[in-house]
Amino acid sequence: MNTIYLVGVAAAAIVLLLFLVMRLKMPAFVALLLVSILTAMASGIAPQDIMPLVIEGMGGTLGSVALLVGLGAMLGAVVEKSGGAEILAEKFTAKLGKERVGPALLLVSAVIAVPIFFDVAFIILIPIMFSFAKAAGHKSPVFVGVPIAALMVYIHNFVPPHPGVTGSSTLLGADVGLVTVVGLLISIPAGILAYYVSKKITTSREFTIDPQVQQKFDESGAADVPDGGSAGSGGAGSSGGAGGSRPGSSRVVGGVDGAGNSAGSDDSVAVAAPAFTRPGAAAVVSMILVPILMISVGTVGSMFLAEESTAAHVISLIGEPGLALLVALVLAMYFLGARHGWDRQNLSSIMDAALAPAAIVVFVTGAGGVFAKILTESGIGETISSSMVDLGVPILLLAFLLASVFKVAQGSGTVATLATAGLIQSAVTQGDYSAIQVVLIVLAIACGSVALSHINDSGFWIATKFLGLSVADGLRTWTVLATVLGWASFLLISGVWILVS
């Protein structure tokens, strides 16, 4: 088929996908599958080959994505329910002092955002942000909350095991371990930039906060916030913190117990809670660092060992992201759970519950893989990529611009990432790119999936509603900061591309 026709099919597929998701509010999973099948029919794929391609595209993507997202969600749940997020906030702020509460919580949020999805992680930190922002003398949570929100969603798009970057790595054949290491390294200057740009934005004007949010902020407990020395036991990090009823207080029968499980009765009767304790900050940080260190060992070690040696194979196994997350999860079950009074039933319930929201992400990611497979097999992806390259658009810029367009149009960073990876998959897999160049292409897509976030992005609403910002102020803060981080990171990645090319 000629180029003009295939480009037209691709354009129609994208418009239809956006229409179904944005206007008709069709679930992204269903919309992606439907558009994939229609695209296959329009591009001339034989009817008997369409469903096998759908199954192949789904299975090929889910093989690694389901493993990483599932284990990552479980690890995040254990960290959350054990009170790990709270204890980190307490300890970091205790060491740095009240006057450095902003950088302290920003650092905590970056650590927590690695294993935990943005929406869950941000909501965990809300009461902590309120208490520490008030203790630092701020009039609203905006000054502390805006940079935290932006950096956490940035990490969500940049660092595996989060679904978008994991899925695009799979589609483009990138080394997930190398993506993790480089993504984390780039997140360091991004965090510094987020802090200073946010400080400039939030101090440039007065923000009108929603009255209900302002009341919660005014009532937040600041008296127990540590000002240096040892962490306190009250305030945001106490047993009544972000995660609801915490171990060590009391449990309400008929409400929600310390593990976050509904007791199933309408008659609330306070009973003594088991002797649960919270883990130390060192234990929490260790559980988050374990998979990062294992992946780093595998990635770096493979560079210095003979490819077919036994040592290289062992190091490669150690650095597999799936194994790294599994090891971290098993260790967390003991060091954050069982060692502090959680029984096997509680731990099992926590981890099983974490799979429910993760399943939605996994299926959408798999459907994105189907769309990518159809675009590849039909020749559409290769045609579009070749046409753009022929026009002189460099592959790195192409990846960034396509992801930005998808992000602006439909809001979801995951969908934007997967759709972009599908469109450029042929150009990348058939191109003569080194392993580090493929990683940079994956991260360029991530940059585009962060920039220009606005009112059709669920992250926008989570940040603005919990911080009490109006839509206009959300655009002035969240959107501006996300765009600065996306564009600045792309410029940094472009500089690295020049050095390694």
C-alpha positions as CSV (number, residue, x, y, z in Angstrom):
1,M,0.0,0.0,0.0
2,N,1.2,3.5,-0.7
3,T,2.6,5.8,1.9
4,I,-0.2,8.4,1.8
5,Y,-2.9,5.7,2.5
6,L,-1.0,4.2,5.4
7,V,-0.3,7.6,7.0
8,G,-4.0,8.3,6.6
9,V,-5.0,5.1,8.3
10,A,-2.6,5.9,11.2
11,A,-4.0,9.4,11.5
12,A,-7.6,8.1,11.5
13,A,-6.6,5.4,14.1
14,I,-5.2,8.0,16.4
15,V,-8.1,10.4,16.1
16,L,-10.5,7.5,16.7
17,L,-8.6,6.4,19.7
18,L,-8.6,9.9,21.2
19,F,-12.3,10.3,20.4
20,L,-13.3,7.0,22.1
21,V,-11.2,7.7,25.2
22,M,-11.8,11.5,25.6
23,R,-15.3,12.0,24.3
24,L,-17.1,8.7,24.7
25,K,-15.2,7.9,27.9
26,M,-14.6,4.4,26.7
27,P,-12.1,2.4,28.9
28,A,-8.6,2.7,27.4
29,F,-8.2,-1.1,27.3
30,V,-11.4,-1.5,25.2
31,A,-10.6,1.5,23.0
32,L,-7.1,0.3,22.2
33,L,-8.2,-3.2,21.3
34,L,-11.1,-1.9,19.1
35,V,-8.9,0.6,17.3
36,S,-6.1,-2.0,16.8
37,I,-8.5,-4.4,15.1
38,L,-10.0,-1.7,12.9
39,T,-6.5,-0.5,12.0
40,A,-5.5,-4.1,11.0
41,M,-8.5,-4.4,8.8
42,A,-8.0,-1.1,7.1
43,S,-4.3,-1.7,6.5
44,G,-4.9,-5.0,4.6
45,I,-3.9,-7.6,7.2
46,A,-5.7,-10.9,6.4
47,P,-8.7,-11.5,8.6
48,Q,-7.4,-14.8,9.8
49,D,-4.2,-13.2,11.1
50,I,-5.8,-10.3,13.0
51,M,-6.7,-12.1,16.3
52,P,-3.4,-14.1,16.4
53,L,-1.6,-10.7,16.1
54,V,-3.8,-9.3,18.9
55,I,-2.9,-12.2,21.2
56,E,0.8,-12.0,20.2
57,G,0.9,-8.3,20.9
58,M,-0.8,-8.7,24.2
59,G,1.3,-11.6,25.4
60,G,4.6,-10.1,24.2
61,T,4.0,-7.0,26.3
62,L,2.5,-8.5,29.4
63,G,5.4,-11.0,29.7
64,S,7.6,-8.5,31.5
65,V,5.1,-5.7,32.3
66,A,2.7,-7.8,34.4
67,L,5.6,-9.2,36.4
68,L,7.2,-5.8,37.1
69,V,4.0,-3.9,37.7
70,G,2.5,-6.6,39.9
71,L,5.6,-7.0,42.1
72,G,6.1,-3.2,42.2
73,A,2.5,-2.7,43.4
74,M,2.9,-5.3,46.1
75,L,6.2,-3.8,47.3
76,G,4.6,-0.4,47.4
77,A,1.6,-1.6,49.4
78,V,3.8,-3.2,52.0
79,V,5.8,0.0,52.3
80,E,2.6,2.1,52.6
81,K,0.7,-0.1,55.0
82,S,3.6,-0.6,57.3
83,G,3.9,3.1,57.9
84,G,7.1,3.3,55.9
85,A,6.2,6.5,54.2
86,E,5.4,8.3,57.5
87,I,8.6,7.2,59.2
88,L,10.7,8.3,56.3
89,A,9.1,11.7,56.4
90,E,9.8,12.0,60.1
91,K,13.3,10.8,60.0
92,F,14.4,12.9,57.0
93,T,12.9,16.0,58.5
94,A,14.3,15.3,61.9
95,K,17.8,15.2,60.5
96,L,17.5,18.2,58.2
97,G,15.4,20.4,60.5
98,K,12.2,22.4,60.1
99,E,13.9,25.1,58.0
100,R,14.7,22.5,55.4
101,V,11.3,20.8,55.4
102,G,10.7,21.4,51.7
103,P,13.9,19.7,50.5
104,A,13.5,17.0,53.1
105,L,10.0,16.0,52.0
106,L,11.0,16.3,48.4
107,L,13.7,13.8,49.0
108,V,11.4,11.5,50.8
109,S,8.8,11.7,48.0
110,A,11.5,10.8,45.4
111,V,12.4,7.7,47.3
112,I,8.8,6.7,47.9
113,A,7.8,7.3,44.2
114,V,10.2,4.7,42.9
115,P,8.1,1.6,44.0
116,I,4.7,3.3,44.5
117,F,2.4,4.6,41.8
118,F,2.0,8.4,41.8
119,D,-1.6,8.7,42.9
120,V,-1.2,6.3,45.9
121,A,2.2,7.8,46.9
122,F,1.0,11.4,46.8
123,I,-2.2,10.7,48.8
124,I,0.0,8.9,51.4
125,L,2.0,12.0,51.9
126,I,-0.8,14.6,52.0
127,P,-1.3,14.6,55.8
128,I,2.5,14.6,56.2
129,M,2.8,17.6,53.8
130,F,0.1,19.5,55.7
131,S,1.8,19.0,59.1
132,F,5.3,19.8,58.0
133,A,4.3,22.7,55.8
134,K,2.4,24.3,58.7
135,A,5.4,23.7,61.0
136,A,7.6,25.4,58.5
137,G,5.4,28.5,58.7
138,H,3.7,28.3,55.3
139,K,0.2,29.7,54.9
140,S,-0.9,26.8,52.7
141,P,0.4,23.4,51.6
142,V,1.1,24.7,48.0
143,F,4.7,25.6,48.7
144,V,5.6,22.1,49.8
145,G,3.1,20.1,47.8
146,V,3.6,21.4,44.2
147,P,7.3,20.3,43.8
148,I,6.5,17.0,45.5
149,A,3.6,16.3,43.1
150,A,5.6,17.2,40.0
151,L,8.7,15.2,40.9
152,M,6.6,12.1,41.9
153,V,4.7,12.1,38.6
154,Y,8.1,12.6,36.8
155,I,9.6,9.6,38.5
156,H,6.4,7.6,37.7
157,N,7.0,8.2,34.0
158,F,10.8,7.8,34.1
159,V,11.7,4.9,36.3
160,P,10.7,1.2,36.1
161,P,8.7,-0.7,37.4
162,H,6.1,1.9,36.5
163,P,4.1,0.7,33.5
164,G,4.6,3.4,30.8
165,V,8.4,3.3,30.8
166,T,8.5,-0.4,31.4
167,G,6.1,-1.0,28.4
168,S,8.0,1.3,26.1
169,S,11.3,-0.4,27.1
170,T,9.8,-3.8,26.2
171,L,8.5,-2.6,22.8
172,L,11.7,-0.9,21.8
173,G,14.0,-3.6,23.1
174,A,15.7,-1.4,25.7
175,D,17.6,-2.9,28.7
176,V,15.2,-2.2,31.6
177,G,18.0,-2.3,34.1
178,L,19.9,0.4,32.1
179,V,16.7,2.4,31.8
180,T,16.3,2.3,35.6
181,V,19.9,3.4,36.3
182,V,19.9,6.3,33.7
183,G,16.3,7.3,34.7
184,L,17.3,7.6,38.3
185,L,20.5,9.6,37.5
186,I,18.4,12.0,35.4
187,S,15.9,12.3,38.2
188,I,18.5,13.9,40.5
189,P,18.9,17.2,38.5
190,A,15.2,17.0,37.8
191,G,14.5,17.1,41.5
192,I,16.8,20.0,42.1
193,L,15.1,21.9,39.2
194,A,11.7,21.0,40.5
195,Y,12.5,22.6,43.9
196,Y,13.9,25.9,42.6
197,V,11.4,26.4,39.8
198,S,8.5,25.6,42.1
199,K,9.9,28.0,44.7
200,K,9.9,30.7,42.0
201,I,6.3,29.9,40.9
202,T,4.7,29.6,44.3
203,T,6.3,32.7,45.7
204,S,5.3,34.9,42.7
205,R,1.6,35.2,43.7
206,E,-0.9,34.5,46.4
207,F,-2.9,31.3,45.8
208,T,-6.6,31.1,46.9
209,I,-7.0,27.7,48.5
210,D,-10.3,25.8,48.6
211,P,-11.9,26.5,52.0
212,Q,-12.3,22.9,53.0
213,V,-8.6,22.1,52.2
214,Q,-7.5,25.3,54.0
215,Q,-9.5,24.2,57.1
216,K,-7.8,20.8,57.0
217,F,-4.5,22.5,56.7
218,D,-5.2,24.8,59.6
219,E,-6.2,21.9,61.7
220,S,-3.3,19.7,60.8
221,G,-1.1,18.8,63.8
222,A,2.2,20.7,63.6
223,A,3.2,20.6,67.3
224,D,4.8,17.2,67.1
225,V,6.9,17.9,64.0
226,P,10.5,17.3,64.9
227,D,12.9,20.3,64.6
228,G,16.1,18.2,64.7
229,G,17.2,15.2,66.7
230,S,15.0,12.2,67.0
231,A,11.7,11.8,65.2
232,G,8.6,12.4,67.1
233,S,5.8,9.9,67.4
234,G,2.9,12.2,66.9
235,G,1.8,14.6,64.1
236,A,1.7,13.3,60.5
237,G,3.8,10.3,61.3
238,S,1.8,9.0,64.3
239,S,-0.5,6.1,64.3
240,G,-3.3,8.2,63.1
241,G,-1.3,9.3,60.0
242,A,-1.8,9.0,56.3
243,G,-2.6,5.3,56.2
244,G,-5.6,5.5,58.6
245,S,-5.6,3.4,61.8
246,R,-2.0,2.4,62.4
247,P,-0.7,-0.5,64.4
248,G,-0.1,0.2,68.0
249,S,-3.2,2.3,68.6
250,S,-6.6,0.6,68.6
251,R,-8.6,-1.3,66.1
252,V,-12.2,-0.6,65.3
253,V,-14.3,-3.7,64.6
254,G,-16.7,-2.8,61.8
255,G,-14.4,-0.1,60.4
256,V,-11.0,-0.5,58.9
257,D,-8.3,-2.5,60.7
258,G,-4.6,-1.8,60.9
259,A,-4.0,-3.7,57.7
260,G,-6.5,-1.6,55.8
261,N,-9.1,-4.4,55.7
262,S,-12.8,-3.8,56.3
263,A,-14.1,-5.6,59.3
264,G,-17.5,-5.9,57.8
265,S,-19.7,-4.8,60.6
266,D,-21.7,-1.6,61.1
267,D,-21.3,-1.7,64.9
268,S,-18.0,-0.1,65.8
269,V,-16.4,-1.6,68.9
270,A,-12.9,-0.6,69.9
271,V,-10.7,-3.5,70.8
272,A,-7.1,-3.7,71.6
273,A,-4.9,-3.9,68.5
274,P,-2.1,-6.5,68.2
275,A,1.4,-5.3,69.2
276,F,2.2,-3.9,65.8
277,T,5.3,-1.6,65.6
278,R,6.5,0.6,62.7
279,P,9.8,-0.3,61.0
280,G,12.8,2.0,61.2
281,A,13.7,4.4,58.4
282,A,16.8,2.4,57.5
283,A,14.8,-0.7,56.9
284,V,12.3,1.1,54.7
285,V,15.1,2.8,52.6
286,S,16.9,-0.6,52.4
287,M,13.8,-2.3,50.9
288,I,13.5,0.4,48.3
289,L,17.2,0.3,47.5
290,V,17.5,-3.4,47.2
291,P,16.0,-3.7,43.7
292,I,17.8,-0.6,42.6
293,L,21.2,-1.9,43.8
294,M,20.6,-5.4,42.3
295,I,19.7,-3.9,38.9
296,S,22.7,-1.7,39.0
297,V,25.0,-4.6,39.9
298,G,23.6,-6.6,36.9
299,T,23.9,-3.6,34.5
300,V,27.4,-2.5,35.5
301,G,28.8,-6.0,36.1
302,S,27.9,-7.2,32.7
303,M,30.1,-4.5,31.2
304,F,33.2,-6.0,32.7
305,L,32.6,-9.8,32.3
306,A,33.0,-12.1,29.3
307,E,29.5,-12.4,27.7
308,E,29.3,-16.2,27.9
309,S,31.0,-16.7,31.2
310,T,29.3,-18.3,34.2
311,A,29.9,-15.1,36.2
312,A,28.3,-13.0,33.5
313,H,25.2,-15.2,33.6
314,V,25.0,-15.1,37.4
315,I,25.4,-11.3,37.4
316,S,22.8,-11.0,34.7
317,L,20.3,-13.0,36.8
318,I,21.0,-10.8,39.8
319,G,20.3,-7.7,37.7
320,E,17.0,-8.9,36.3
321,P,14.3,-6.4,37.4
322,G,11.8,-9.1,38.1
323,L,14.1,-11.0,40.4
324,A,15.2,-7.8,42.1
325,L,11.7,-6.8,42.9
326,L,10.8,-10.3,44.1
327,V,13.8,-10.4,46.4
328,A,12.9,-6.9,47.8
329,L,9.3,-7.9,48.3
330,V,10.2,-11.1,50.2
331,L,12.6,-9.1,52.4
332,A,10.0,-6.4,52.9
333,M,7.4,-9.0,54.0
334,Y,9.7,-9.9,56.9
335,F,11.6,-6.7,57.8
336,L,8.6,-4.3,57.3
337,G,5.8,-6.8,58.1
338,A,6.3,-10.0,60.1
339,R,9.1,-8.6,62.2
340,H,6.7,-5.8,63.4
341,G,3.7,-8.0,64.3
342,W,2.0,-8.5,61.0
343,D,0.7,-12.0,60.6
344,R,0.6,-13.9,57.3
345,Q,-3.1,-13.2,56.7
346,N,-2.6,-9.5,57.0
347,L,0.4,-9.5,54.6
348,S,-1.4,-11.7,52.1
349,S,-4.5,-9.4,52.2
350,I,-2.4,-6.3,51.7
351,M,-0.5,-7.7,48.7
352,D,-3.6,-9.2,47.1
353,A,-5.4,-5.9,47.4
354,A,-2.5,-4.2,45.6
355,L,-3.0,-6.3,42.5
356,A,-6.5,-5.0,41.8
357,P,-5.6,-1.4,40.7
358,A,-2.4,-2.7,39.2
359,A,-4.4,-5.1,37.0
360,I,-6.1,-2.2,35.2
361,V,-2.7,-0.7,34.4
362,V,-1.4,-4.0,33.2
363,F,-4.3,-4.6,30.8
364,V,-4.1,-1.1,29.4
365,T,-0.4,-1.6,28.9
366,G,-1.0,-4.9,27.2
367,A,-3.6,-3.4,24.9
368,G,-1.0,-0.7,24.0
369,G,1.3,-3.5,23.0
370,V,-1.5,-4.8,20.7
371,F,-1.8,-1.4,19.0
372,A,2.0,-1.3,18.6
373,K,2.0,-4.8,17.1
374,I,-0.6,-4.0,14.6
375,L,1.2,-0.8,13.6
376,T,4.3,-2.8,13.1
377,E,2.9,-5.7,11.2
378,S,0.8,-3.5,8.9
379,G,3.8,-1.4,8.0
380,I,2.3,1.8,9.3
381,G,4.9,2.3,12.0
382,E,7.8,1.8,9.6
383,T,6.1,4.1,7.0
384,I,5.5,6.9,9.4
385,S,8.9,6.6,11.0
386,S,10.7,6.5,7.7
387,S,8.7,9.4,6.4
388,M,9.6,11.5,9.5
389,V,13.3,10.5,9.3
390,D,13.3,11.3,5.5
391,L,12.0,14.8,6.4
392,G,15.0,15.2,8.6
393,V,13.3,14.7,12.0
394,P,15.9,13.0,14.3
395,I,14.6,9.9,16.1
396,L,15.1,11.4,19.5
397,L,13.2,14.6,18.7
398,L,10.5,12.5,16.9
399,A,10.0,10.3,20.1
400,F,9.7,13.4,22.3
401,L,7.3,15.3,20.0
402,L,5.0,12.3,19.3
403,A,4.7,11.6,23.1
404,S,4.0,15.3,23.7
405,V,1.2,15.3,21.2
406,F,-0.4,12.2,22.6
407,K,0.0,13.5,26.2
408,V,-1.7,16.9,25.3
409,A,-4.5,15.2,23.4
410,Q,-5.6,12.4,25.8
411,G,-3.9,13.0,29.1
412,S,-2.6,9.5,30.0
413,G,1.2,9.3,30.2
414,T,1.0,5.6,29.9
415,V,-1.1,5.6,26.7
416,A,1.0,8.4,25.3
417,T,4.2,6.4,26.0
418,L,2.9,3.1,24.5
419,A,1.3,4.7,21.4
420,T,4.6,6.6,20.7
421,A,6.7,3.5,21.2
422,G,4.4,1.6,18.7
423,L,4.8,4.3,16.1
424,I,8.6,4.4,16.2
425,Q,9.2,0.7,17.0
426,S,10.2,-0.2,13.5
427,A,12.6,2.7,13.1
428,V,14.3,1.9,16.4
429,T,14.5,-1.9,16.1
430,Q,15.7,-1.7,12.5
431,G,18.1,1.2,13.2
432,D,21.7,0.8,14.1
433,Y,21.4,2.2,17.6
434,S,23.5,1.3,20.6
435,A,22.0,0.0,23.9
436,I,22.4,3.4,25.5
437,Q,20.9,5.2,22.6
438,V,17.8,3.0,22.8
439,V,17.6,3.9,26.5
440,L,17.8,7.6,25.7
441,I,15.0,7.2,23.1
442,V,12.8,5.5,25.8
443,L,13.5,8.4,28.2
444,A,12.8,11.0,25.5
445,I,9.4,9.4,25.2
446,A,9.1,9.7,29.0
447,C,9.9,13.4,28.7
448,G,7.1,14.0,26.3
449,S,4.7,12.0,28.5
450,V,5.4,14.4,31.4
451,A,5.4,17.8,29.6
452,L,2.2,19.9,29.0
453,S,0.1,17.9,31.5
454,H,-3.2,19.7,31.9
455,I,-6.9,19.1,32.8
456,N,-7.3,15.8,30.9
457,D,-4.6,14.2,33.1
458,S,-5.8,12.5,36.2
459,G,-2.6,13.5,37.9
460,F,-3.6,17.2,37.4
461,W,-6.8,16.6,39.4
462,I,-5.1,14.6,42.2
463,A,-2.6,17.3,42.8
464,T,-4.9,20.3,42.5
465,K,-7.8,18.9,44.5
466,F,-5.7,17.6,47.4
467,L,-3.7,20.9,47.5
468,G,-6.9,23.0,47.2
469,L,-5.9,24.7,44.0
470,S,-8.3,26.1,41.4
471,V,-8.0,24.9,37.8
472,A,-6.4,28.2,36.8
473,D,-3.8,27.9,39.6
474,G,-3.3,24.2,38.7
475,L,-2.3,25.3,35.2
476,R,0.0,28.0,36.6
477,T,1.8,25.5,38.9
478,W,1.4,21.8,38.0
479,T,1.3,22.3,34.2
480,V,4.1,24.9,34.1
481,L,6.4,22.8,36.4
482,A,5.7,19.5,34.5
483,T,6.5,21.2,31.2
484,V,9.7,22.7,32.5
485,L,10.8,19.3,33.8
486,G,9.9,17.5,30.6
487,W,11.6,20.0,28.3
488,A,14.7,20.4,30.5
489,S,15.1,16.7,30.8
490,F,14.8,16.3,27.0
491,L,17.6,18.9,26.5
492,L,19.7,17.0,29.0
493,I,19.1,13.7,27.2
494,S,19.9,15.3,23.9
495,G,23.2,16.4,25.3
496,V,24.0,12.9,26.4
497,W,22.9,11.6,23.0
498,I,25.5,13.8,21.3
499,L,28.2,12.5,23.6
500,V,27.4,8.8,23.0
501,S,26.8,9.1,19.2
